Amino acid sequence: MLTLATIILGLAVLITLFTPAVAKGDADKVIVIDILSFEVLGLCILLAFHDENPLPLQFGLLVAMLGFLSTLVLSRFIKPPKP
Amino acid sequence: MIVDLLALLGSLCFLIASVGLLRLPDSFARIHAATKASALGILLLVLAAMIQFPAPGSIFISLMTMVLVFLTAPMACQAIASRLISPSKK
C-alpha cells in the first residue's frame, strides 16, 4: 500500500509538471513551484516510511521552508494587471 | 496498517490538487486548489509520520513541519493573489 501511495504521489508530480503546457501565465508557474515543494515534502515523508528511518523528515522541513521562501521571492516577478 | 491508509489518503489529496491545478479555469481557482488540497495532504502524511515514529524528536520535527506548512501556505497564496489583483507600489 505504501508503494501505491508513492506511485500516486509520483503521478501527481507528473501532472503538476505538465500544467505549464496548459496554463500559460506568470502566476501559474509560481503556483506550480509552490505545489511542487509540497509534493517533494510528501515524497520525503514517504521515503522515511520506506527506509524506516526518521532522518528524511528533517529534509522535509527544510524543503517546506525553501519552498515558501522561493514562492515569496518568485511572486515578486508576477506582472500585475494594468489599472 | 493505519499508517499506510493515512499515507494513501494524503497521496490522493495531492493527486486531487494536481488534477485541480490542471483543469480549473482561472489563476485564482488554481491557487485555491493548490493551497487547500495540498495542505490537507501534508496534514495526513504528517499524522502518519507521527504514528510511525513515536520518538519525541520525530514527533517534534513532524509538528514543526505541520505548523510551518499551515502558517506559510496561506501566506504564499496571499502573496500570489495580491500580486494578481492590485498593481504594485514601487
Backbone of each chain as nested JSON, in Angstrom:
{
  "chains": [
    {"id": "A", "residues": [
      {"number": 1, "name": "MET", "atoms": {"N": [0.831, -1.199, 0.0], "CA": [0.0, 0.0, 0.0], "C": [0.868, 1.251, 0.0]}},
      {"number": 2, "name": "LEU", "atoms": {"N": [2.047, 1.145, 0.621], "CA": [2.979, 2.276, 0.608], "C": [3.512, 2.526, -0.804]}},
      {"number": 3, "name": "THR", "atoms": {"N": [3.711, 1.428, -1.55], "CA": [4.152, 1.564, -2.947], "C": [3.083, 2.265, -3.776]}},
      {"number": 4, "name": "LEU", "atoms": {"N": [1.82, 1.912, -3.516], "CA": [0.718, 2.557, -4.247], "C": [0.667, 4.047, -3.936]}},
      {"number": 5, "name": "ALA", "atoms": {"N": [0.891, 4.406, -2.656], "CA": [0.904, 5.82, -2.279], "C": [2.028, 6.552, -2.989]}},
      {"number": 6, "name": "THR", "atoms": {"N": [3.196, 5.906, -3.1], "CA": [4.317, 6.55, -3.785], "C": [4.032, 6.721, -5.272]}},
      {"number": 7, "name": "ILE", "atoms": {"N": [3.385, 5.713, -5.874], "CA": [3.05, 5.812, -7.303], "C": [2.054, 6.945, -7.533]}},
      {"number": 8, "name": "ILE", "atoms": {"N": [1.054, 7.057, -6.639], "CA": [0.048, 8.122, -6.787], "C": [0.693, 9.496, -6.651]}},
      {"number": 9, "name": "LEU", "atoms": {"N": [1.627, 9.623, -5.688], "CA": [2.286, 10.919, -5.492], "C": [3.187, 11.252, -6.68]}},
      {"number": 10, "name": "GLY", "atoms": {"N": [3.854, 10.232, -7.251], "CA": [4.654, 10.476, -8.452], "C": [3.797, 10.891, -9.628]}},
      {"number": 11, "name": "LEU", "atoms": {"N": [2.613, 10.294, -9.743], "CA": [1.677, 10.694, -10.796], "C": [1.231, 12.141, -10.599]}},
      {"number": 12, "name": "ALA", "atoms": {"N": [1.014, 12.525, -9.329], "CA": [0.643, 13.915, -9.044], "C": [1.758, 14.863, -9.444]}},
      {"number": 13, "name": "VAL", "atoms": {"N": [3.028, 14.47, -9.202], "CA": [4.16, 15.318, -9.605], "C": [4.204, 15.465, -11.124]}},
      {"number": 14, "name": "LEU", "atoms": {"N": [3.951, 14.353, -11.846], "CA": [3.971, 14.419, -13.31], "C": [2.858, 15.322, -13.838]}},
      {"number": 15, "name": "ILE", "atoms": {"N": [1.652, 15.207, -13.257], "CA": [0.543, 16.065, -13.697], "C": [0.855, 17.532, -13.42]}},
      {"number": 16, "name": "THR", "atoms": {"N": [1.475, 17.797, -12.254], "CA": [1.829, 19.176, -11.925], "C": [2.878, 19.723, -12.888]}},
      {"number": 17, "name": "LEU", "atoms": {"N": [3.839, 18.858, -13.284], "CA": [4.852, 19.333, -14.22], "C": [4.273, 19.55, -15.615]}},
      {"number": 18, "name": "PHE", "atoms": {"N": [3.154, 18.906, -15.934], "CA": [2.525, 19.098, -17.233], "C": [1.679, 20.368, -17.267]}},
      {"number": 19, "name": "THR", "atoms": {"N": [1.347, 20.925, -16.109], "CA": [0.419, 22.061, -16.034], "C": [0.868, 23.302, -16.824]}},
      {"number": 20, "name": "PRO", "atoms": {"N": [2.164, 23.716, -16.817], "CA": [2.507, 24.924, -17.585], "C": [2.272, 24.804, -19.076]}},
      {"number": 21, "name": "ALA", "atoms": {"N": [2.077, 23.592, -19.616], "CA": [1.71, 23.483, -21.027], "C": [0.286, 23.949, -21.261]}},
      {"number": 22, "name": "VAL", "atoms": {"N": [-0.571, 23.862, -20.223], "CA": [-1.972, 24.248, -20.365], "C": [-2.182, 25.685, -19.897]}},
      {"number": 23, "name": "ALA", "atoms": {"N": [-1.654, 25.994, -18.722], "CA": [-1.889, 27.302, -18.117], "C": [-0.692, 28.196, -18.388]}},
      {"number": 24, "name": "LYS", "atoms": {"N": [-0.871, 29.12, -19.334], "CA": [0.248, 29.993, -19.683], "C": [0.085, 31.327, -18.979]}},
      {"number": 25, "name": "GLY", "atoms": {"N": [0.857, 31.52, -17.93], "CA": [0.804, 32.778, -17.212], "C": [1.909, 32.793, -16.181]}},
      {"number": 26, "name": "ASP", "atoms": {"N": [2.277, 33.99, -15.724], "CA": [3.344, 34.061, -14.723], "C": [2.898, 33.442, -13.407]}},
      {"number": 27, "name": "ALA", "atoms": {"N": [1.668, 33.767, -12.998], "CA": [1.185, 33.297, -11.694], "C": [1.06, 31.778, -11.66]}},
      {"number": 28, "name": "ASP", "atoms": {"N": [0.692, 31.182, -12.776], "CA": [0.518, 29.729, -12.802], "C": [1.845, 29.011, -12.606]}},
      {"number": 29, "name": "LYS", "atoms": {"N": [2.919, 29.577, -13.144], "CA": [4.233, 28.95, -12.95], "C": [4.653, 29.02, -11.484]}},
      {"number": 30, "name": "VAL", "atoms": {"N": [4.362, 30.156, -10.829], "CA": [4.7, 30.288, -9.407], "C": [3.87, 29.303, -8.569]}},
      {"number": 31, "name": "ILE", "atoms": {"N": [2.593, 29.134, -8.945], "CA": [1.748, 28.167, -8.23], "C": [2.289, 26.754, -8.41]}},
      {"number": 32, "name": "VAL", "atoms": {"N": [2.779, 26.451, -9.616], "CA": [3.345, 25.117, -9.863], "C": [4.556, 24.87, -8.971]}},
      {"number": 33, "name": "ILE", "atoms": {"N": [5.416, 25.888, -8.823], "CA": [6.585, 25.709, -7.955], "C": [6.152, 25.535, -6.508]}},
      {"number": 34, "name": "ASP", "atoms": {"N": [5.125, 26.279, -6.082], "CA": [4.619, 26.17, -4.712], "C": [4.123, 24.756, -4.419]}},
      {"number": 35, "name": "ILE", "atoms": {"N": [3.299, 24.22, -5.314], "CA": [2.717, 22.89, -5.032], "C": [3.78, 21.8, -5.217]}},
      {"number": 36, "name": "LEU", "atoms": {"N": [4.772, 22.039, -6.083], "CA": [5.841, 21.034, -6.229], "C": [6.658, 20.899, -4.953]}},
      {"number": 37, "name": "SER", "atoms": {"N": [6.869, 22.033, -4.242], "CA": [7.61, 21.928, -2.974], "C": [6.822, 21.086, -1.971]}},
      {"number": 38, "name": "PHE", "atoms": {"N": [5.496, 21.231, -1.942], "CA": [4.693, 20.407, -1.031], "C": [4.76, 18.936, -1.418]}},
      {"number": 39, "name": "GLU", "atoms": {"N": [4.779, 18.68, -2.736], "CA": [4.813, 17.274, -3.163], "C": [6.16, 16.636, -2.868]}},
      {"number": 40, "name": "VAL", "atoms": {"N": [7.239, 17.406, -2.986], "CA": [8.558, 16.859, -2.624], "C": [8.621, 16.604, -1.113]}},
      {"number": 41, "name": "LEU", "atoms": {"N": [7.959, 17.472, -0.325], "CA": [7.864, 17.215, 1.12], "C": [7.134, 15.906, 1.398]}},
      {"number": 42, "name": "GLY", "atoms": {"N": [6.038, 15.661, 0.667], "CA": [5.327, 14.388, 0.822], "C": [6.176, 13.207, 0.421]}},
      {"number": 43, "name": "LEU", "atoms": {"N": [6.978, 13.369, -0.64], "CA": [7.866, 12.276, -1.053], "C": [8.937, 12.012, -0.006]}},
      {"number": 44, "name": "CYS", "atoms": {"N": [9.419, 13.08, 0.679], "CA": [10.399, 12.893, 1.76], "C": [9.785, 12.069, 2.893]}},
      {"number": 45, "name": "ILE", "atoms": {"N": [8.519, 12.365, 3.245], "CA": [7.87, 11.607, 4.325], "C": [7.677, 10.152, 3.91]}},
      {"number": 46, "name": "LEU", "atoms": {"N": [7.321, 9.924, 2.642], "CA": [7.168, 8.537, 2.169], "C": [8.517, 7.813, 2.134]}},
      {"number": 47, "name": "LEU", "atoms": {"N": [9.606, 8.565, 1.86], "CA": [10.937, 7.951, 1.915], "C": [11.285, 7.527, 3.34]}},
      {"number": 48, "name": "ALA", "atoms": {"N": [10.863, 8.343, 4.31], "CA": [11.087, 7.972, 5.718], "C": [10.333, 6.686, 6.062]}},
      {"number": 49, "name": "PHE", "atoms": {"N": [9.101, 6.545, 5.554], "CA": [8.355, 5.301, 5.801], "C": [9.049, 4.109, 5.156]}},
      {"number": 50, "name": "HIS", "atoms": {"N": [9.54, 4.307, 3.926], "CA": [10.131, 3.195, 3.191], "C": [11.427, 2.718, 3.831]}},
      {"number": 51, "name": "ASP", "atoms": {"N": [12.247, 3.675, 4.32], "CA": [13.525, 3.301, 4.934], "C": [13.387, 2.921, 6.398]}},
      {"number": 52, "name": "GLU", "atoms": {"N": [12.229, 3.202, 7.016], "CA": [12.019, 3.038, 8.46], "C": [13.077, 3.803, 9.246]}},
      {"number": 53, "name": "ASN", "atoms": {"N": [13.284, 5.048, 8.83], "CA": [14.338, 5.897, 9.387], "C": [13.788, 7.315, 9.435]}},
      {"number": 54, "name": "PRO", "atoms": {"N": [13.751, 7.956, 10.597], "CA": [13.119, 9.288, 10.667], "C": [13.974, 10.436, 10.151]}},
      {"number": 55, "name": "LEU", "atoms": {"N": [15.149, 10.163, 9.594], "CA": [16.005, 11.259, 9.139], "C": [15.394, 12.08, 7.995]}},
      {"number": 56, "name": "PRO", "atoms": {"N": [14.732, 11.478, 6.967], "CA": [14.19, 12.314, 5.88], "C": [13.095, 13.28, 6.307]}},
      {"number": 57, "name": "LEU", "atoms": {"N": [12.542, 13.151, 7.508], "CA": [11.564, 14.144, 7.973], "C": [12.222, 15.515, 8.094]}},
      {"number": 58, "name": "GLN", "atoms": {"N": [13.499, 15.543, 8.469], "CA": [14.199, 16.829, 8.581], "C": [14.438, 17.435, 7.207]}},
      {"number": 59, "name": "PHE", "atoms": {"N": [14.698, 16.572, 6.196], "CA": [14.79, 17.091, 4.822], "C": [13.467, 17.735, 4.414]}},
      {"number": 60, "name": "GLY", "atoms": {"N": [12.369, 17.106, 4.85], "CA": [11.058, 17.635, 4.508], "C": [10.826, 19.011, 5.108]}},
      {"number": 61, "name": "LEU", "atoms": {"N": [11.273, 19.194, 6.355], "CA": [11.145, 20.517, 6.993], "C": [11.921, 21.566, 6.205]}},
      {"number": 62, "name": "LEU", "atoms": {"N": [13.146, 21.207, 5.791], "CA": [13.951, 22.153, 5.011], "C": [13.303, 22.454, 3.665]}},
      {"number": 63, "name": "VAL", "atoms": {"N": [12.738, 21.426, 3.024], "CA": [12.096, 21.632, 1.72], "C": [10.889, 22.546, 1.857]}},
      {"number": 64, "name": "ALA", "atoms": {"N": [10.13, 22.393, 2.958], "CA": [8.975, 23.264, 3.18], "C": [9.411, 24.715, 3.34]}},
      {"number": 65, "name": "MET", "atoms": {"N": [10.481, 24.934, 4.112], "CA": [10.981, 26.301, 4.302], "C": [11.459, 26.91, 2.989]}},
      {"number": 66, "name": "LEU", "atoms": {"N": [12.252, 26.137, 2.231], "CA": [12.783, 26.659, 0.966], "C": [11.671, 26.897, -0.048]}},
      {"number": 67, "name": "GLY", "atoms": {"N": [10.651, 26.044, -0.046], "CA": [9.542, 26.242, -0.963], "C": [8.78, 27.514, -0.662]}},
      {"number": 68, "name": "PHE", "atoms": {"N": [8.564, 27.789, 0.624], "CA": [7.861, 29.027, 0.995], "C": [8.668, 30.254, 0.582]}},
      {"number": 69, "name": "LEU", "atoms": {"N": [9.983, 30.224, 0.865], "CA": [10.803, 31.391, 0.521], "C": [10.868, 31.595, -0.989]}},
      {"number": 70, "name": "SER", "atoms": {"N": [11.007, 30.499, -1.751], "CA": [11.089, 30.648, -3.197], "C": [9.761, 31.137, -3.764]}},
      {"number": 71, "name": "THR", "atoms": {"N": [8.642, 30.698, -3.161], "CA": [7.353, 31.201, -3.636], "C": [7.218, 32.699, -3.378]}},
      {"number": 72, "name": "LEU", "atoms": {"N": [7.657, 33.129, -2.183], "CA": [7.561, 34.561, -1.874], "C": [8.42, 35.384, -2.822]}},
      {"number": 73, "name": "VAL", "atoms": {"N": [9.642, 34.903, -3.1], "CA": [10.535, 35.677, -3.96], "C": [10.019, 35.686, -5.398]}},
      {"number": 74, "name": "LEU", "atoms": {"N": [9.566, 34.516, -5.876], "CA": [9.118, 34.443, -7.275], "C": [7.811, 35.193, -7.491]}},
      {"number": 75, "name": "SER", "atoms": {"N": [6.99, 35.351, -6.427], "CA": [5.742, 36.076, -6.626], "C": [5.99, 37.57, -6.821]}},
      {"number": 76, "name": "ARG", "atoms": {"N": [7.198, 38.034, -6.527], "CA": [7.53, 39.432, -6.821], "C": [7.677, 39.67, -8.32]}},
      {"number": 77, "name": "PHE", "atoms": {"N": [7.896, 38.597, -9.076], "CA": [8.135, 38.751, -10.506], "C": [6.87, 38.626, -11.343]}},
      {"number": 78, "name": "ILE", "atoms": {"N": [5.708, 38.428, -10.671], "CA": [4.456, 38.36, -11.428], "C": [4.098, 39.762, -11.893]}},
      {"number": 79, "name": "LYS", "atoms": {"N": [3.779, 39.879, -13.187], "CA": [3.392, 41.199, -13.689], "C": [1.976, 41.518, -13.239]}},
      {"number": 80, "name": "PRO", "atoms": {"N": [1.76, 42.617, -12.539], "CA": [0.403, 42.97, -12.122], "C": [-0.402, 43.474, -13.315]}},
      {"number": 81, "name": "PRO", "atoms": {"N": [-1.729, 43.361, -13.233], "CA": [-2.564, 43.839, -14.345], "C": [-2.533, 45.355, -14.44]}},
      {"number": 82, "name": "LYS", "atoms": {"N": [-2.722, 45.845, -15.658], "CA": [-2.745, 47.31, -15.853], "C": [-4.006, 47.89, -15.214]}},
      {"number": 83, "name": "PRO", "atoms": {"N": [-3.891, 48.974, -14.446], "CA": [-5.083, 49.558, -13.821], "C": [-5.919, 50.293, -14.858]}}
    ]},
    {"id": "B", "residues": [
      {"number": 1, "name": "MET", "atoms": {"N": [-0.759, -0.517, 9.44], "CA": [-1.977, -0.527, 8.63], "C": [-2.583, 0.869, 8.525]}},
      {"number": 2, "name": "ILE", "atoms": {"N": [-2.772, 1.502, 9.702], "CA": [-3.372, 2.845, 9.661], "C": [-2.393, 3.852, 9.09]}},
      {"number": 3, "name": "VAL", "atoms": {"N": [-1.09, 3.566, 9.247], "CA": [-0.081, 4.436, 8.645], "C": [-0.176, 4.381, 7.119]}},
      {"number": 4, "name": "ASP", "atoms": {"N": [-0.326, 3.153, 6.584], "CA": [-0.448, 3.007, 5.137], "C": [-1.706, 3.689, 4.625]}},
      {"number": 5, "name": "LEU", "atoms": {"N": [-2.802, 3.559, 5.39], "CA": [-4.064, 4.17, 4.963], "C": [-3.954, 5.698, 4.949]}},
      {"number": 6, "name": "LEU", "atoms": {"N": [-3.324, 6.262, 6.003], "CA": [-3.171, 7.72, 6.044], "C": [-2.26, 8.201, 4.917]}},
      {"number": 7, "name": "ALA", "atoms": {"N": [-1.189, 7.44, 4.631], "CA": [-0.287, 7.829, 3.541], "C": [-1.005, 7.775, 2.201]}},
      {"number": 8, "name": "LEU", "atoms": {"N": [-1.85, 6.763, 2.018], "CA": [-2.598, 6.652, 0.756], "C": [-3.586, 7.805, 0.61]}},
      {"number": 9, "name": "LEU", "atoms": {"N": [-4.269, 8.164, 1.717], "CA": [-5.221, 9.278, 1.652], "C": [-4.506, 10.596, 1.359]}},
      {"number": 10, "name": "GLY", "atoms": {"N": [-3.329, 10.79, 1.971], "CA": [-2.566, 12.007, 1.704], "C": [-2.125, 12.094, 0.261]}},
      {"number": 11, "name": "SER", "atoms": {"N": [-1.687, 10.967, -0.297], "CA": [-1.283, 10.967, -1.708], "C": [-2.467, 11.24, -2.613]}},
      {"number": 12, "name": "LEU", "atoms": {"N": [-3.655, 10.717, -2.251], "CA": [-4.843, 11.003, -3.053], "C": [-5.199, 12.484, -3.008]}},
      {"number": 13, "name": "CYS", "atoms": {"N": [-5.003, 13.128, -1.834], "CA": [-5.243, 14.57, -1.749], "C": [-4.303, 15.326, -2.688]}},
      {"number": 14, "name": "PHE", "atoms": {"N": [-3.038, 14.879, -2.763], "CA": [-2.106, 15.528, -3.691], "C": [-2.532, 15.327, -5.137]}},
      {"number": 15, "name": "LEU", "atoms": {"N": [-3.041, 14.121, -5.429], "CA": [-3.498, 13.862, -6.803], "C": [-4.685, 14.76, -7.147]}},
      {"number": 16, "name": "ILE", "atoms": {"N": [-5.601, 14.936, -6.18], "CA": [-6.742, 15.829, -6.401], "C": [-6.258, 17.261, -6.628]}},
      {"number": 17, "name": "ALA", "atoms": {"N": [-5.239, 17.676, -5.851], "CA": [-4.715, 19.032, -6.004], "C": [-4.11, 19.234, -7.38]}},
      {"number": 18, "name": "SER", "atoms": {"N": [-3.372, 18.24, -7.874], "CA": [-2.724, 18.46, -9.171], "C": [-3.716, 18.351, -10.315]}},
      {"number": 19, "name": "VAL", "atoms": {"N": [-4.749, 17.506, -10.175], "CA": [-5.775, 17.466, -11.222], "C": [-6.555, 18.782, -11.245]}},
      {"number": 20, "name": "GLY", "atoms": {"N": [-6.815, 19.339, -10.053], "CA": [-7.464, 20.642, -9.988], "C": [-6.614, 21.728, -10.596]}},
      {"number": 21, "name": "LEU", "atoms": {"N": [-5.291, 21.626, -10.386], "CA": [-4.373, 22.593, -10.986], "C": [-4.411, 22.515, -12.497]}},
      {"number": 22, "name": "LEU", "atoms": {"N": [-4.623, 21.303, -13.019], "CA": [-4.635, 21.125, -14.473], "C": [-5.956, 21.572, -15.074]}},
      {"number": 23, "name": "ARG", "atoms": {"N": [-7.062, 21.386, -14.366], "CA": [-8.366, 21.539, -15.011], "C": [-9.096, 22.826, -14.679]}},
      {"number": 24, "name": "LEU", "atoms": {"N": [-8.749, 23.497, -13.586], "CA": [-9.519, 24.685, -13.217], "C": [-9.202, 25.847, -14.159]}},
      {"number": 25, "name": "PRO", "atoms": {"N": [-10.159, 26.736, -14.4], "CA": [-10.005, 27.678, -15.499], "C": [-9.194, 28.93, -15.19]}},
      {"number": 26, "name": "ASP", "atoms": {"N": [-9.096, 29.322, -13.915], "CA": [-8.6, 30.648, -13.6], "C": [-7.39, 30.537, -12.676]}},
      {"number": 27, "name": "SER", "atoms": {"N": [-6.592, 31.587, -12.586], "CA": [-5.439, 31.552, -11.689], "C": [-5.863, 31.513, -10.231]}},
      {"number": 28, "name": "PHE", "atoms": {"N": [-6.938, 32.244, -9.903], "CA": [-7.404, 32.252, -8.509], "C": [-7.92, 30.878, -8.099]}},
      {"number": 29, "name": "ALA", "atoms": {"N": [-8.639, 30.221, -8.994], "CA": [-9.123, 28.867, -8.702], "C": [-7.954, 27.904, -8.566]}},
      {"number": 30, "name": "ARG", "atoms": {"N": [-6.921, 28.112, -9.374], "CA": [-5.74, 27.235, -9.265], "C": [-5.024, 27.445, -7.937]}},
      {"number": 31, "name": "ILE", "atoms": {"N": [-4.939, 28.695, -7.468], "CA": [-4.332, 28.949, -6.156], "C": [-5.119, 28.214, -5.078]}},
      {"number": 32, "name": "HIS", "atoms": {"N": [-6.452, 28.276, -5.186], "CA": [-7.313, 27.598, -4.208], "C": [-7.028, 26.096, -4.179]}},
      {"number": 33, "name": "ALA", "atoms": {"N": [-6.988, 25.467, -5.37], "CA": [-6.761, 24.021, -5.431], "C": [-5.395, 23.667, -4.872]}},
      {"number": 34, "name": "ALA", "atoms": {"N": [-4.372, 24.435, -5.27], "CA": [-3.013, 24.096, -4.857], "C": [-2.836, 24.217, -3.359]}},
      {"number": 35, "name": "THR", "atoms": {"N": [-3.382, 25.288, -2.755], "CA": [-3.097, 25.524, -1.348], "C": [-3.891, 24.61, -0.425]}},
      {"number": 36, "name": "LYS", "atoms": {"N": [-5.197, 24.536, -0.635], "CA": [-6.033, 23.811, 0.346], "C": [-5.797, 22.313, 0.291]}},
      {"number": 37, "name": "ALA", "atoms": {"N": [-5.854, 21.746, -0.92], "CA": [-5.766, 20.287, -1.012], "C": [-4.377, 19.794, -0.612]}},
      {"number": 38, "name": "SER", "atoms": {"N": [-3.332, 20.551, -0.982], "CA": [-2.004, 20.066, -0.615], "C": [-1.746, 20.231, 0.875]}},
      {"number": 39, "name": "ALA", "atoms": {"N": [-2.333, 21.261, 1.511], "CA": [-2.185, 21.379, 2.975], "C": [-2.87, 20.209, 3.677]}},
      {"number": 40, "name": "LEU", "atoms": {"N": [-4.033, 19.78, 3.154], "CA": [-4.697, 18.614, 3.744], "C": [-3.857, 17.343, 3.558]}},
      {"number": 41, "name": "GLY", "atoms": {"N": [-3.243, 17.198, 2.379], "CA": [-2.382, 16.04, 2.146], "C": [-1.18, 16.018, 3.073]}},
      {"number": 42, "name": "ILE", "atoms": {"N": [-0.583, 17.195, 3.304], "CA": [0.549, 17.272, 4.235], "C": [0.098, 16.909, 5.643]}},
      {"number": 43, "name": "LEU", "atoms": {"N": [-1.106, 17.366, 6.036], "CA": [-1.621, 17.036, 7.373], "C": [-1.736, 15.521, 7.546]}},
      {"number": 44, "name": "LEU", "atoms": {"N": [-2.304, 14.839, 6.538], "CA": [-2.477, 13.382, 6.653], "C": [-1.121, 12.669, 6.679]}},
      {"number": 45, "name": "LEU", "atoms": {"N": [-0.185, 13.103, 5.836], "CA": [1.119, 12.438, 5.801], "C": [1.894, 12.655, 7.095]}},
      {"number": 46, "name": "VAL", "atoms": {"N": [1.78, 13.861, 7.667], "CA": [2.495, 14.136, 8.921], "C": [1.872, 13.355, 10.084]}},
      {"number": 47, "name": "LEU", "atoms": {"N": [0.533, 13.191, 10.051], "CA": [-0.109, 12.344, 11.074], "C": [0.397, 10.907, 10.975]}},
      {"number": 48, "name": "ALA", "atoms": {"N": [0.542, 10.411, 9.743], "CA": [1.085, 9.065, 9.559], "C": [2.51, 8.971, 10.085]}},
      {"number": 49, "name": "ALA", "atoms": {"N": [3.313, 10.022, 9.851], "CA": [4.697, 10.018, 10.345], "C": [4.74, 10.031, 11.863]}},
      {"number": 50, "name": "MET", "atoms": {"N": [3.789, 10.785, 12.493], "CA": [3.783, 10.829, 13.95], "C": [3.366, 9.483, 14.538]}},
      {"number": 51, "name": "ILE", "atoms": {"N": [2.54, 8.723, 13.819], "CA": [2.171, 7.395, 14.322], "C": [3.31, 6.4, 14.086]}},
      {"number": 52, "name": "GLN", "atoms": {"N": [3.974, 6.531, 12.937], "CA": [5.019, 5.564, 12.595], "C": [6.262, 5.732, 13.458]}},
      {"number": 53, "name": "PHE", "atoms": {"N": [6.668, 6.988, 13.74], "CA": [7.885, 7.236, 14.513], "C": [7.513, 7.908, 15.827]}},
      {"number": 54, "name": "PRO", "atoms": {"N": [7.284, 7.159, 16.898], "CA": [6.793, 7.783, 18.141], "C": [7.893, 8.356, 19.038]}},
      {"number": 55, "name": "ALA", "atoms": {"N": [9.12, 8.466, 18.549], "CA": [10.169, 9.084, 19.371], "C": [9.9, 10.585, 19.496]}},
      {"number": 56, "name": "PRO", "atoms": {"N": [10.289, 11.203, 20.624], "CA": [9.963, 12.63, 20.82], "C": [10.581, 13.547, 19.778]}},
      {"number": 57, "name": "GLY", "atoms": {"N": [11.8, 13.256, 19.315], "CA": [12.416, 14.104, 18.299], "C": [11.657, 14.069, 16.993]}},
      {"number": 58, "name": "SER", "atoms": {"N": [11.219, 12.888, 16.6], "CA": [10.485, 12.765, 15.334], "C": [9.133, 13.45, 15.418]}},
      {"number": 59, "name": "ILE", "atoms": {"N": [8.48, 13.321, 16.6], "CA": [7.182, 13.992, 16.759], "C": [7.354, 15.502, 16.727]}},
      {"number": 60, "name": "PHE", "atoms": {"N": [8.454, 15.998, 17.305], "CA": [8.717, 17.442, 17.283], "C": [8.943, 17.935, 15.857]}},
      {"number": 61, "name": "ILE", "atoms": {"N": [9.753, 17.179, 15.093], "CA": [10.009, 17.575, 13.702], "C": [8.708, 17.556, 12.892]}},
      {"number": 62, "name": "SER", "atoms": {"N": [7.877, 16.526, 13.134], "CA": [6.619, 16.428, 12.392], "C": [5.691, 17.586, 12.736]}},
      {"number": 63, "name": "LEU", "atoms": {"N": [5.623, 17.924, 14.04], "CA": [4.775, 19.054, 14.445], "C": [5.291, 20.361, 13.847]}},
      {"number": 64, "name": "MET", "atoms": {"N": [6.622, 20.526, 13.827], "CA": [7.197, 21.736, 13.229], "C": [6.846, 21.827, 11.747]}},
      {"number": 65, "name": "THR", "atoms": {"N": [6.916, 20.687, 11.045], "CA": [6.567, 20.686, 9.621], "C": [5.111, 21.084, 9.414]}},
      {"number": 66, "name": "MET", "atoms": {"N": [4.23, 20.517, 10.265], "CA": [2.81, 20.801, 10.107], "C": [2.502, 22.277, 10.387]}},
      {"number": 67, "name": "VAL", "atoms": {"N": [3.09, 22.816, 11.465], "CA": [2.842, 24.22, 11.802], "C": [3.402, 25.132, 10.709]}},
      {"number": 68, "name": "LEU", "atoms": {"N": [4.593, 24.778, 10.207], "CA": [5.204, 25.593, 9.154], "C": [4.351, 25.608, 7.891]}},
      {"number": 69, "name": "VAL", "atoms": {"N": [3.852, 24.422, 7.497], "CA": [3.036, 24.364, 6.281], "C": [1.73, 25.123, 6.48]}},
      {"number": 70, "name": "PHE", "atoms": {"N": [1.107, 24.945, 7.65], "CA": [-0.185, 25.607, 7.855], "C": [-0.035, 27.105, 8.065]}},
      {"number": 71, "name": "LEU", "atoms": {"N": [1.166, 27.584, 8.447], "CA": [1.375, 29.024, 8.525], "C": [1.745, 29.606, 7.171]}},
      {"number": 72, "name": "THR", "atoms": {"N": [2.558, 28.881, 6.4], "CA": [3.125, 29.504, 5.214], "C": [2.296, 29.296, 3.955]}},
      {"number": 73, "name": "ALA", "atoms": {"N": [1.452, 28.274, 3.896], "CA": [0.677, 28.07, 2.668], "C": [-0.304, 29.226, 2.423]}},
      {"number": 74, "name": "PRO", "atoms": {"N": [-1.068, 29.713, 3.437], "CA": [-1.922, 30.873, 3.164], "C": [-1.147, 32.141, 2.867]}},
      {"number": 75, "name": "MET", "atoms": {"N": [0.066, 32.272, 3.464], "CA": [0.845, 33.479, 3.179], "C": [1.337, 33.489, 1.737]}},
      {"number": 76, "name": "ALA", "atoms": {"N": [1.778, 32.328, 1.239], "CA": [2.221, 32.251, -0.153], "C": [1.051, 32.493, -1.098]}},
      {"number": 77, "name": "CYS", "atoms": {"N": [-0.102, 31.911, -0.749], "CA": [-1.322, 32.118, -1.542], "C": [-1.693, 33.592, -1.581]}},
      {"number": 78, "name": "GLN", "atoms": {"N": [-1.59, 34.261, -0.438], "CA": [-1.96, 35.672, -0.374], "C": [-0.964, 36.532, -1.15]}},
      {"number": 79, "name": "ALA", "atoms": {"N": [0.335, 36.127, -1.124], "CA": [1.329, 36.894, -1.876], "C": [1.047, 36.828, -3.37]}},
      {"number": 80, "name": "ILE", "atoms": {"N": [0.724, 35.619, -3.871], "CA": [0.442, 35.49, -5.305], "C": [-0.836, 36.235, -5.665]}},
      {"number": 81, "name": "ALA", "atoms": {"N": [-1.886, 36.078, -4.828], "CA": [-3.183, 36.657, -5.169], "C": [-3.146, 38.183, -5.11]}},
      {"number": 82, "name": "SER", "atoms": {"N": [-2.448, 38.756, -4.121], "CA": [-2.395, 40.214, -4.036], "C": [-1.606, 40.785, -5.201]}},
      {"number": 83, "name": "ARG", "atoms": {"N": [-0.625, 40.008, -5.689], "CA": [0.117, 40.459, -6.861], "C": [-0.761, 40.403, -8.117]}},
      {"number": 84, "name": "LEU", "atoms": {"N": [-1.683, 39.453, -8.133], "CA": [-2.571, 39.349, -9.295], "C": [-3.632, 40.437, -9.299]}},
      {"number": 85, "name": "ILE", "atoms": {"N": [-4.067, 40.86, -8.094], "CA": [-5.188, 41.804, -8.039], "C": [-4.724, 43.231, -8.291]}},
      {"number": 86, "name": "SER", "atoms": {"N": [-3.788, 43.718, -7.479], "CA": [-3.522, 45.145, -7.472], "C": [-2.143, 45.435, -8.042]}},
      {"number": 87, "name": "PRO", "atoms": {"N": [-1.976, 46.552, -8.703], "CA": [-0.651, 46.945, -9.169], "C": [0.255, 47.297, -7.997]}},
      {"number": 88, "name": "SER", "atoms": {"N": [1.54, 47.016, -8.166], "CA": [2.471, 47.207, -7.045], "C": [2.852, 48.672, -6.935]}},
      {"number": 89, "name": "LYS", "atoms": {"N": [3.224, 49.038, -5.712], "CA": [3.71, 50.402, -5.487], "C": [5.224, 50.344, -5.371]}},
      {"number": 90, "name": "LYS", "atoms": {"N": [5.894, 50.904, -6.347], "CA": [7.359, 50.845, -6.291], "C": [7.907, 52.195, -5.865]}}
    ]}
  ]
}
